[in-house]
Structures are given as C-alpha cells and as structure tokens.
Amino acid sequence: MSTNEALRAPARTGSADPRAARVRDRLRRAAFELIEERRVERISVSDITQRAGVSRQVFYQHFRDRDDAVAQSVAAAFRELAPAGEPEGPRAVIHRLCDFSARHADLYRNLYPSAASQQTANAYRDLLHPACVRLVDHLPNPATLADFVLGGIIEVIRLPAEAPGGEVAAESLRRRVDVCLDVFAS
C-alpha cells in the first residue's frame, strides 16, 4: 500500500474492536440491502448511513466511499459461502454460489456496471478459485485449467442471473454448472 493509499484508508477498516465490527456489519448489511433494491448509481452514502443508523463520519471511518461499502458488503456475503476450514467438495461451494446467485439475482442486475463491480468480481473469483483448482488438480496444467473453469462457471451463473426481469431457479443454475463440471470429474 502506498503512502497516499494509507492516508486515505479508513481508520476502522480492520479494527478488532467488537463495537467497530458491529457498526461495520450494520453498514455492510445496509449496503447489501440497498443494492438488492436499486442500481448502485442510485445509492448514496446518506442512504447507507440512514439505513444503518449511523453518521457519515462513522461511515468514513470504515469505508472509503459508497462503492467500497457496496463491494465489501457483497464480498462479505461471498466469504460466508465458503467458511474457512470446512472440508467439503468443490461442488458444494459452487452449488452454494448458484443458490446465492438465484436468491440475489437483483443484486447482480443492480451491481453491473458500476465502479464496485470489479471489486465484487475479484471477491467472486477469490471464492471460486480454490474450488476450481481442486476440481482439476488431477489433470495436466491444473493452474491454467482452473482459470478456464472459473471463467466458465462465472459466465454460466452470471448470464441467467443478469437476465432482465427473469427469476432464476437455483436448481437450474446448479444443473447448468454440473453439466460443465462433469467433464472434469472423469
């Protein structure tokens, strides 16, 4: 992190203080709820702080701006899909992402395109990459194949989830992904 970035970084972002963590979680929940209701460009810092019941000053102790809060709220939801230390197959993580995508289809439609979408895409990749590596670790050149599988999963899930006005069934997303994953299981 450069000196300028360090100076702009919010003071409480990584605070272990339980009170700060509770406030940060309230702000993240507020941002997450708002992104499910409307497009990112129609959400303001004031909207987030009013929903969370905190001041703008408190908001800026935890986040750089609205896009940072939105991206971190979605990234936190992704992290909950793959809790650390749980020994499970890669499909379980991918299926939970399918379920999440179906439940939160409006989130995807409201998030893209926005400045927060790239940070969110990175969090999505961070969640999926270990599962993709485990899917192809028995094949030659697993690092390249894992990247390929990752991109394919993202597209197979994203396209129906972003369809305008259409509801997406989690089971349908899981079936679509499984068709692709079965190729690597043999």
Order of alpha helices (4+ residues) and beta strands (2+ residues): alpha-alpha-alpha-alpha-alpha-alpha-alpha-alpha-alpha-alpha
